[in-house]
Amino acid sequence: MKVVIDTNIFVSSFFGGNPRRIIDLWKKEEISLCLSNAILDEYIDVLQRIGLKDERELEELLALFSKGFNILFTTKTQKLKIIKNDPDDNKFIECAVALKANVIISGDKEVLAIEEYAGIKILTPLTFLETYRNS
């Protein structure tokens, strides 16, 4: 299953809970992570801003990213204008469309309000995990 993970979920994974379970699924190669330059840049920027730049887990993730571990990567995305109030969040939908992802996992209310775009479901971490376990 191909997933795009919103930055809020990715960052929350460092603190446990359902976001951590989702990242663990990726590390166990049970789901594939879809990325674009814009998403990867935001992950790294936010993690460094909140003070995780020296954390061992951040180094491990950066190593996985650089090796392309269980990652699908796109450098070309079609610009979309789906999310009006925070147009920067369109990058998650753009990446999902470009890589034909199955799901976008987000905690952002505006992203979640879309529910589905081009057949790509937009789910909370809990809903994703419940759906994943039952599939």
N, C-alpha and C positions, 0 to 999 in steps of 0.2 A: 504494500500500500504506500502510495506517495503522499506525503504531507508537507504543508508549509506551516511553520510554527512562528506565530507572531512574537515579536521581541518581548512583550510582557510575560509570555509563557516561558520563553527561553530563560530570561533572567530569573523568574520565579523558581525555576528548576534548581537553582543553587540553594534554595531554602527548603526543599523537600516537597511533600504532597503530590497531588496529581501531576503537576508540571514535571516533577522529577521522574515519575513513573513513565511519562511520555518520552523523555530524553533517554531513559533506560531502555525503552523499546527500540529506539534508534541505535543505541550502542550494542544491543543484542541482535541487530540486523533484522528486526521484525517489521520495521517500517523504514522507508527511505526518506531522507530529508531533502526537500527541494529548496534551493538557494539561488539568489541573484546577488550581484555585487552590492546593490543597495541594501539588501537584507543583511548580508554578512557585515558590511561596514557599520550598520546600526547595532547589530549584536555586540561587536567589539567595542564600539564607542560607548554604549550604555554600560557594559560590564566594567570598562575602565573607569568611567565616571563614578560608579558606585563603589569603587575601591577594590575591585577583584583582580586588578592587573597582576598582582604577585601571587595569586592563589594557584595552587597545584592543579586544581580542576580546570581552571581557565587555560593553563598551559596544555593540559591533556586535550581539551576541546580544540584548541588552535592546531595542535598536531593532527587531530582527526580531520579537521577542515583541510589542512594543507595536503594531506594524503588522499583527500577525496573519499574518505571512509563513508560508504553507504550514502553517498550524496549525489543528487542530480543537480547540475549547475547550468544556469542559463546566463548568457551575456546579453541576449536580445529579448526585450519584452515590449509588448505593444502598450503604449500609454493609454490608460483608462481613467475615466472621471466618474467613478462609481460613488466614492465617499467624498462628499462635498465639504464637510466641516473640518476634516483633517486629511487633505489630499495626499499627504505623505504616506498614509496607510494604504493607498492604492497599490503600492509596490508588492504587497502580499498577494493580492488578487492577480496582478500582472504576472507574477512569478508562477502562481498556480495555473493560470491559463497557458503560459508558455510551455510549462513542463507537464501539462495534462495531469495535475495532481488530483487526488481523490477528495482531499479534505484540507481546509485551513483551520488551524486550531488557534483560538484567540480568547482573550479575556476582555477585549475592547468592545464596549457596548455598541459603538457605531459600526464596527466591522461585523459583529454578531447580528445586528439588526438586518443585514442583507440576507442572512440565512443560507442562500444558495446563489451561485453565479455560474452560468455556463455548465451546469451539472456538477459543480464543485460545492460540496457541503461546507458550511462554516459553523464550527461547533466549539463549545466550551471544552476544557480539558476533561471534566467529568463525563459529559455526554459522549465525547470521543472514546474514552476508556470503556464506558458501558457498551457502546456500539461495537468497539473493537473486540471486546471479550465475547460478544454474542455473534460475531460473524465467522 
